[in-house]
Amino acid sequence: MKPPPFDYHGPVTLGEALDVLAEAGPGGKVLAGGQSLIPLLNMRLAAPAHIVDVNRVPGLDGIEAGPVGVRVGALARHAAVERSPQAAAVLPLLRQALRLVAHPVIRNRGTVVGSLVHADPAAEMPAVLALLGGSVRLASRDGEREVPAAEFFTGPMESAVRPGELAVSAFFPALPPRSGTAFHEVARRHGDYAVAGVAAAVTLGEDLRVAAARVACVSVGPVPVVVDVTPACGPGPAAGADWEAVAGAVRDRVDPEGDIHATADYRRHLTGVLAARALRDAAFAARGEES
Ligand SMILES: Cc1cc2nc3c(=O)[nH]c(=O)nc-3n(C[C@H](O)[C@H](O)[C@H](O)COP(=O)(O)OP(=O)(O)OC[C@H]3O[C@@H](n4cnc5c(N)ncnc54)[C@H](O)[C@@H]3O)c2cc1C
């Protein structure tokens, strides 16, 4: 199908983009990588009166990696973040997750920030932002605000972005020393959205006991489901942790829905299996070992 008619805007400065978005109000949609918006238009599931293509706005494609974390600009493509050695050195989870996002051609065009704003509960990057407690910076003609992940994802395909706002960047905070991460999912084919998926982060103390452990689950709720499993890890050394038992706490917390791809029970079961695997691998990585 062809998209419904719209007015196309191609601003070349950030100020111009914010002016156009302000004037368009609720009828305006930002076009970034187009990997979700264009299919939605073609299927006539979205019909914005104004499309604001921000691809010519300079300065939005940055990837800044430092000791405190990684800031990703609105036009940084999935592939650019995935391939960034600096980003991977600070947060290996970014690369671990991005390798699971769609196919390389889609990653060459789609953006990390676009994925966050799109807020698909099956998408990997919202889970990563939620797991790490990151934030999204939103700009409008009236100024900027930084929205924490816990408030950013408001429902399936719904985020805190208001009419007139442009998400200019996202910040993924670094983890403390002796931390490890992993992301595991099950999809019908590699590159498809996950039937269920789990991102995990484990931090060890100097005594190599678990100081913090949490997971973020995808495709099992309207938004990424973050579960702090630190209390379930017990006081013993991480090397001897019973990750299957710990993952039981995750399985009990999620409340998935069934659809044509999987029943709710199967999704819950998968979440438990994937949580145990992701936590075990994250703990291995925290000890500086390969799983
Ligand atoms: C076949 C296929 C398979 C896919 N599989 C996966 C998958 O397995 N996992 C996954 O996570 N994703 C998947 N995707 C989606 C892909 O990752 C997209 O890149 C992503 O969802 C949206 O990023 P985008 O830059 O293309 O955004 P766009 O399509 O340009 O925009 C998406 C939405 O976000 C808004 N938006 C985008 N950027 C901004 C901004 N800076 N400020 C304000 N609003 C903004 C748009 O207005 C629109 O509403 C798949 C896509 C396809 C086509």
The ligand as an SDF file (V2000), in Angstrom:
LIG
                    3D

 53 58  0  0  0  0  0  0  0  0999 V2000
   11.7830   -6.2580    9.1290 C   0  0  0  0  0  0  0  0  0  0  0  0
   12.1070   -5.4900   10.3800 C   0  0  0  0  0  0  0  0  0  0  0  0
   12.5360   -6.1790   11.4940 C   0  0  0  0  0  0  0  0  0  0  0  0
   12.8380   -5.4940   12.6690 C   0  0  0  0  0  0  0  0  0  0  0  0
   13.2700   -6.2100   13.7480 N   0  0  0  0  0  0  0  0  0  0  0  0
   13.5930   -5.5590   14.8860 C   0  0  0  0  0  0  0  0  0  0  0  0
   14.0640   -6.2610   16.0330 C   0  0  0  0  0  0  0  0  0  0  0  0
   14.2250   -7.4850   16.0250 O   0  0  0  0  0  0  0  0  0  0  0  0
   14.3320   -5.5360   17.1470 N   0  0  0  0  0  0  0  0  0  0  0  0
   14.1840   -4.1690   17.1860 C   0  0  0  0  0  0  0  0  0  0  0  0
   14.4490   -3.5800   18.2230 O   0  0  0  0  0  0  0  0  0  0  0  0
   13.7730   -3.4850   16.1300 N   0  0  0  0  0  0  0  0  0  0  0  0
   13.4680   -4.1220   14.9720 C   0  0  0  0  0  0  0  0  0  0  0  0
   13.0430   -3.4030   13.8890 N   0  0  0  0  0  0  0  0  0  0  0  0
   12.8560   -1.9180   14.0010 C   0  0  0  0  0  0  0  0  0  0  0  0
   14.1640   -1.1420   13.7880 C   0  0  0  0  0  0  0  0  0  0  0  0
   15.0550   -1.4340   14.8470 O   0  0  0  0  0  0  0  0  0  0  0  0
   13.9330    0.3790   13.7200 C   0  0  0  0  0  0  0  0  0  0  0  0
   15.1250    0.9200   13.3400 O   0  0  0  0  0  0  0  0  0  0  0  0
   13.4920    1.0940   14.9920 C   0  0  0  0  0  0  0  0  0  0  0  0
   12.3090    0.5580   15.5230 O   0  0  0  0  0  0  0  0  0  0  0  0
   13.1110    2.5490   14.7660 C   0  0  0  0  0  0  0  0  0  0  0  0
   14.2110    3.3150   14.4460 O   0  0  0  0  0  0  0  0  0  0  0  0
   14.1750    4.2710   13.2060 P   0  0  0  0  0  0  0  0  0  0  0  0
   15.3470    5.1820   13.3300 O   0  0  0  0  0  0  0  0  0  0  0  0
   14.0470    3.4970   11.9480 O   0  0  0  0  0  0  0  0  0  0  0  0
   12.8460    5.1510   13.5010 O   0  0  0  0  0  0  0  0  0  0  0  0
   11.6870    5.6380   12.5230 P   0  0  0  0  0  0  0  0  0  0  0  0
   11.0710    4.5050   11.8110 O   0  0  0  0  0  0  0  0  0  0  0  0
   12.1730    6.7840   11.6940 O   0  0  0  0  0  0  0  0  0  0  0  0
   10.6610    6.2200   13.6270 O   0  0  0  0  0  0  0  0  0  0  0  0
    9.9820    5.3400   14.5000 C   0  0  0  0  0  0  0  0  0  0  0  0
    9.1020    6.1550   15.4440 C   0  0  0  0  0  0  0  0  0  0  0  0
    9.9000    6.9130   16.3430 O   0  0  0  0  0  0  0  0  0  0  0  0
    9.7350    8.3200   16.1340 C   0  0  0  0  0  0  0  0  0  0  0  0
   11.0780    8.9090   16.2050 N   0  0  0  0  0  0  0  0  0  0  0  0
   12.2130    8.3910   15.6450 C   0  0  0  0  0  0  0  0  0  0  0  0
   13.2660    9.1230   15.9950 N   0  0  0  0  0  0  0  0  0  0  0  0
   12.7960   10.1290   16.7770 C   0  0  0  0  0  0  0  0  0  0  0  0
   13.4170   11.2240   17.4420 C   0  0  0  0  0  0  0  0  0  0  0  0
   14.7410   11.4200   17.3950 N   0  0  0  0  0  0  0  0  0  0  0  0
   12.6260   12.0610   18.1590 N   0  0  0  0  0  0  0  0  0  0  0  0
   11.2820   11.8720   18.2400 C   0  0  0  0  0  0  0  0  0  0  0  0
   10.6440   10.8550   17.6150 N   0  0  0  0  0  0  0  0  0  0  0  0
   11.3890   10.0030   16.9070 C   0  0  0  0  0  0  0  0  0  0  0  0
    9.0710    8.4520   14.7750 C   0  0  0  0  0  0  0  0  0  0  0  0
    8.3210    9.6290   14.6690 O   0  0  0  0  0  0  0  0  0  0  0  0
    8.2260    7.1990   14.7280 C   0  0  0  0  0  0  0  0  0  0  0  0
    7.0630    7.3750   15.4790 O   0  0  0  0  0  0  0  0  0  0  0  0
   12.7230   -4.0560   12.7080 C   0  0  0  0  0  0  0  0  0  0  0  0
   12.3160   -3.3570   11.5680 C   0  0  0  0  0  0  0  0  0  0  0  0
   12.0000   -4.0540   10.4110 C   0  0  0  0  0  0  0  0  0  0  0  0
   11.5610   -3.2650    9.2040 C   0  0  0  0  0  0  0  0  0  0  0  0
  1  2  1  0
  2  3  1  0
  2 52  2  0
  3  4  2  0
  4  5  1  0
  4 50  1  0
  5  6  2  0
  6  7  1  0
  6 13  1  0
  7  8  2  0
  7  9  1  0
  9 10  1  0
 10 11  2  0
 10 12  1  0
 12 13  2  0
 13 14  1  0
 14 15  1  0
 14 50  1  0
 15 16  1  0
 16 17  1  0
 16 18  1  0
 18 19  1  0
 18 20  1  0
 20 21  1  0
 20 22  1  0
 22 23  1  0
 23 24  1  0
 24 25  2  0
 24 26  1  0
 24 27  1  0
 27 28  1  0
 28 29  2  0
 28 30  1  0
 28 31  1  0
 31 32  1  0
 32 33  1  0
 33 34  1  0
 33 48  1  0
 34 35  1  0
 35 36  1  0
 35 46  1  0
 36 37  1  0
 36 45  1  0
 37 38  2  0
 38 39  1  0
 39 40  1  0
 39 45  2  0
 40 41  1  0
 40 42  2  0
 42 43  1  0
 43 44  2  0
 44 45  1  0
 46 47  1  0
 46 48  1  0
 48 49  1  0
 50 51  2  0
 51 52  1  0
 52 53  1  0
M  END
$$$$
